[in-house]
Amino acid sequence: MLILSRKVNEKIVIGKNISVSIIEIKGDQVRIGVNAPQSVKVFRQEVFEAIEAENKAAAASKTSLPKLKL
């Protein structure tokens, strides 16, 4: 893991088209801004983990469709 120190209004650049800006530091919270193409999905970790869990549960569930009478 790369660990960097930044101050308010400073940025971290990832590749050619993603940047992370430090917007505000208040106590133990840091507000950041992420600038990335729309094709790059950006989530908070807890949201990403909830999505993964939901996807795993959906994949594991068996959905049976009713048989069609022809």
N, CA and C atoms as an extended XYZ file, in Angstrom:
210
Properties=species:S:1:pos:R:3:atomname:S:1:resname:S:1:resid:I:1 pbc="F F F"
N         0.840       -1.176        0.000 N   MET     1
C         0.000        0.000        0.000 CA  MET     1
C         0.886        1.240        0.000 C   MET     1
N         0.556        2.144       -0.880 N   LEU     2
C         1.250        3.422       -0.947 CA  LEU     2
C         0.559        4.389        0.011 C   LEU     2
N         1.308        5.038        0.865 N   ILE     3
C         0.749        6.010        1.813 CA  ILE     3
C         1.338        7.383        1.486 C   ILE     3
N         0.446        8.346        1.267 N   LEU     4
C         0.857        9.699        0.909 CA  LEU     4
C         0.258       10.707        1.876 C   LEU     4
N         0.963       11.768        2.111 N   SER     5
C         0.439       12.874        2.909 CA  SER     5
C         0.037       13.995        1.959 C   SER     5
N        -1.130       14.580        2.187 N   ARG     6
C        -1.633       15.671        1.366 CA  ARG     6
C        -2.268       16.707        2.275 C   ARG     6
N        -2.302       17.931        1.824 N   LYS     7
C        -2.962       19.022        2.524 CA  LYS     7
C        -4.209       19.413        1.746 C   LYS     7
N        -5.049       20.238        2.359 N   VAL     8
C        -6.254       20.719        1.692 CA  VAL     8
C        -5.871       21.366        0.356 C   VAL     8
N        -6.668       21.082       -0.663 N   ASN     9
C        -6.497       21.562       -2.038 CA  ASN     9
C        -5.358       20.882       -2.794 C   ASN     9
N        -4.740       19.872       -2.219 N   GLU    10
C        -3.737       19.104       -2.946 CA  GLU    10
C        -4.397       17.857       -3.521 C   GLU    10
N        -3.774       17.280       -4.543 N   LYS    11
C        -4.362       16.148       -5.250 CA  LYS    11
C        -3.416       14.963       -5.306 C   LYS    11
N        -4.012       13.817       -5.584 N   ILE    12
C        -3.292       12.593       -5.915 CA  ILE    12
C        -3.803       12.191       -7.294 C   ILE    12
N        -2.912       11.884       -8.204 N   VAL    13
C        -3.294       11.503       -9.560 CA  VAL    13
C        -3.060       10.006       -9.737 C   VAL    13
N        -4.081        9.323      -10.274 N   ILE    14
C        -3.995        7.885      -10.531 CA  ILE    14
C        -4.154        7.696      -12.033 C   ILE    14
N        -3.111        7.231      -12.678 N   GLY    15
C        -3.159        7.089      -14.135 CA  GLY    15
C        -3.289        8.450      -14.793 C   GLY    15
N        -3.888        8.450      -16.002 N   LYS    16
C        -4.010        9.700      -16.752 CA  LYS    16
C        -5.317       10.424      -16.507 C   LYS    16
N        -6.339        9.715      -15.976 N   ASN    17
C        -7.653       10.358      -15.936 CA  ASN    17
C        -8.405       10.225      -14.609 C   ASN    17
N        -7.692        9.941      -13.525 N   ILE    18
C        -8.337        9.883      -12.207 CA  ILE    18
C        -7.527       10.733      -11.247 C   ILE    18
N        -8.219       11.600      -10.512 N   SER    19
C        -7.539       12.371       -9.475 CA  SER    19
C        -8.396       12.393       -8.212 C   SER    19
N        -7.719       12.421       -7.097 N   VAL    20
C        -8.360       12.486       -5.781 CA  VAL    20
C        -7.902       13.782       -5.132 C   VAL    20
N        -8.866       14.639       -4.771 N   SER    21
C        -8.551       15.941       -4.175 CA  SER    21
C        -8.935       15.946       -2.704 C   SER    21
N        -8.120       16.566       -1.891 N   ILE    22
C        -8.450       16.760       -0.482 CA  ILE    22
C        -9.250       18.056       -0.404 C   ILE    22
N       -10.516       17.938       -0.009 N   ILE    23
C       -11.412       19.092        0.026 CA  ILE    23
C       -11.389       19.774        1.387 C   ILE    23
N       -11.445       18.961        2.443 N   GLU    24
C       -11.540       19.534        3.790 CA  GLU    24
C       -11.045       18.520        4.805 C   GLU    24
N       -10.404       19.008        5.842 N   ILE    25
C        -9.981       18.169        6.964 CA  ILE    25
C       -10.593       18.770        8.214 C   ILE    25
N       -11.416       17.975        8.902 N   LYS    26
C       -12.098       18.438       10.105 CA  LYS    26
C       -11.971       17.347       11.165 C   LYS    26
N       -11.113       17.566       12.151 N   GLY    27
C       -10.918       16.551       13.186 CA  GLY    27
C       -10.370       15.272       12.578 C   GLY    27
N       -11.103       14.174       12.788 N   ASP    28
C       -10.641       12.884       12.262 CA  ASP    28
C       -11.314       12.518       10.940 C   ASP    28
N       -11.975       13.468       10.307 N   GLN    29
C       -12.619       13.212        9.018 CA  GLN    29
C       -11.945       14.015        7.917 C   GLN    29
N       -11.841       13.382        6.765 N   VAL    30
C       -11.280       14.032        5.591 CA  VAL    30
C       -12.313       13.946        4.485 C   VAL    30
N       -12.665       15.071        3.885 N   ARG    31
C       -13.573       15.076        2.733 CA  ARG    31
C       -12.709       15.074        1.487 C   ARG    31
N       -12.995       14.131        0.600 N   ILE    32
C       -12.224       14.035       -0.627 CA  ILE    32
C       -13.152       14.145       -1.831 C   ILE    32
N       -12.591       14.548       -2.933 N   GLY    33
C       -13.311       14.576       -4.195 CA  GLY    33
C       -12.597       13.659       -5.164 C   GLY    33
N       -13.361       12.882       -5.916 N   VAL    34
C       -12.786       11.964       -6.885 CA  VAL    34
C       -13.237       12.405       -8.273 C   VAL    34
N       -12.292       12.660       -9.130 N   ASN    35
C       -12.586       13.021      -10.513 CA  ASN    35
C       -12.146       11.850      -11.384 C   ASN    35
N       -13.141       11.171      -11.994 N   ALA    36
C       -12.853       10.004      -12.816 CA  ALA    36
C       -13.860        9.937      -13.951 C   ALA    36
N       -13.525        9.247      -15.033 N   PRO    37
C       -14.483        9.086      -16.117 CA  PRO    37
C       -15.734        8.359      -15.631 C   PRO    37
N       -16.868        8.595      -16.278 N   GLN    38
C       -18.114        7.940      -15.871 CA  GLN    38
C       -18.021        6.430      -15.974 C   GLN    38
N       -17.142        5.924      -16.814 N   SER    39
C       -17.000        4.480      -16.972 CA  SER    39
C       -16.319        3.829      -15.763 C   SER    39
N       -15.700        4.632      -14.904 N   VAL    40
C       -15.044        4.115      -13.699 CA  VAL    40
C       -16.012        4.273      -12.536 C   VAL    40
N       -16.389        3.151      -11.933 N   LYS    41
C       -17.315        3.201      -10.796 CA  LYS    41
C       -16.519        3.452       -9.524 C   LYS    41
N       -16.987        4.410       -8.731 N   VAL    42
C       -16.323        4.773       -7.481 CA  VAL    42
C       -17.337        4.603       -6.354 C   VAL    42
N       -16.986        3.776       -5.352 N   PHE    43
C       -17.878        3.497       -4.229 CA  PHE    43
C       -17.133        3.669       -2.911 C   PHE    43
N       -17.873        4.004       -1.860 N   ARG    44
C       -17.332        3.864       -0.504 CA  ARG    44
C       -17.202        2.369       -0.244 C   ARG    44
N       -16.230        1.966        0.555 N   GLN    45
C       -15.970        0.546        0.777 CA  GLN    45
C       -17.194       -0.203        1.288 C   GLN    45
N       -17.926        0.375        2.242 N   GLU    46
C       -19.070       -0.330        2.811 CA  GLU    46
C       -20.186       -0.528        1.781 C   GLU    46
N       -20.333        0.409        0.862 N   VAL    47
C       -21.326        0.266       -0.201 CA  VAL    47
C       -20.875       -0.819       -1.185 C   VAL    47
N       -19.602       -0.807       -1.538 N   PHE    48
C       -19.057       -1.817       -2.450 CA  PHE    48
C       -19.229       -3.218       -1.869 C   PHE    48
N       -18.950       -3.373       -0.579 N   GLU    49
C       -19.093       -4.684        0.067 CA  GLU    49
C       -20.552       -5.125        0.097 C   GLU    49
N       -21.480       -4.197        0.312 N   ALA    50
C       -22.907       -4.532        0.306 CA  ALA    50
C       -23.355       -4.964       -1.090 C   ALA    50
N       -22.862       -4.302       -2.116 N   ILE    51
C       -23.192       -4.683       -3.491 CA  ILE    51
C       -22.654       -6.077       -3.791 C   ILE    51
N       -21.416       -6.334       -3.395 N   GLU    52
C       -20.830       -7.661       -3.617 CA  GLU    52
C       -21.630       -8.747       -2.911 C   GLU    52
N       -22.015       -8.496       -1.661 N   ALA    53
C       -22.788       -9.486       -0.902 CA  ALA    53
C       -24.136       -9.739       -1.568 C   ALA    53
N       -24.778       -8.693       -2.037 N   GLU    54
C       -26.071       -8.833       -2.716 CA  GLU    54
C       -25.918       -9.618       -4.013 C   GLU    54
N       -24.861       -9.346       -4.755 N   ASN    55
C       -24.612      -10.085       -5.996 CA  ASN    55
C       -24.346      -11.564       -5.726 C   ASN    55
N       -23.575      -11.857       -4.684 N   LYS    56
C       -23.297      -13.257       -4.326 CA  LYS    56
C       -24.578      -13.967       -3.911 C   LYS    56
N       -25.417      -13.300       -3.131 N   ALA    57
C       -26.678      -13.896       -2.687 CA  ALA    57
C       -27.597      -14.151       -3.878 C   ALA    57
N       -27.638      -13.222       -4.805 N   ALA    58
C       -28.492      -13.393       -5.986 CA  ALA    58
C       -27.989      -14.541       -6.853 C   ALA    58
N       -26.681      -14.678       -6.990 N   ALA    59
C       -26.117      -15.750       -7.803 CA  ALA    59
C       -26.345      -17.114       -7.156 C   ALA    59
N       -26.376      -17.145       -5.824 N   ALA    60
C       -26.538      -18.409       -5.112 CA  ALA    60
C       -27.997      -18.854       -5.039 C   ALA    60
N       -28.923      -17.924       -5.156 N   SER    61
C       -30.334      -18.291       -5.040 CA  SER    61
C       -30.804      -18.965       -6.325 C   SER    61
N       -31.678      -19.944       -6.147 N   LYS    62
C       -32.227      -20.655       -7.297 CA  LYS    62
C       -33.592      -20.065       -7.587 C   LYS    62
N       -33.719      -19.560       -8.766 N   THR    63
C       -35.003      -19.032       -9.189 CA  THR    63
C       -35.619      -20.038      -10.145 C   THR    63
N       -36.770      -20.546       -9.770 N   SER    64
C       -37.431      -21.488      -10.671 CA  SER    64
C       -38.591      -20.780      -11.370 C   SER    64
N       -38.589      -20.929      -12.649 N   LEU    65
C       -39.640      -20.323      -13.457 CA  LEU    65
C       -40.769      -21.336      -13.635 C   LEU    65
N       -41.987      -20.858      -13.676 N   PRO    66
C       -43.093      -21.792      -13.882 CA  PRO    66
C       -43.029      -22.393      -15.286 C   PRO    66
N       -43.445      -23.639      -15.386 N   LYS    67
C       -43.458      -24.289      -16.694 CA  LYS    67
C       -44.636      -23.786      -17.491 C   LYS    67
N       -44.377      -23.539      -18.757 N   LEU    68
C       -45.417      -23.059      -19.651 CA  LEU    68
C       -46.198      -24.243      -20.211 C   LEU    68
N       -47.485      -24.089      -20.254 N   LYS    69
C       -48.327      -25.118      -20.845 CA  LYS    69
C       -48.569      -24.726      -22.302 C   LYS    69
N       -48.175      -25.577      -23.176 N   LEU    70
C       -48.348      -25.279      -24.605 CA  LEU    70
C       -49.477      -26.094      -25.196 C   LEU    70
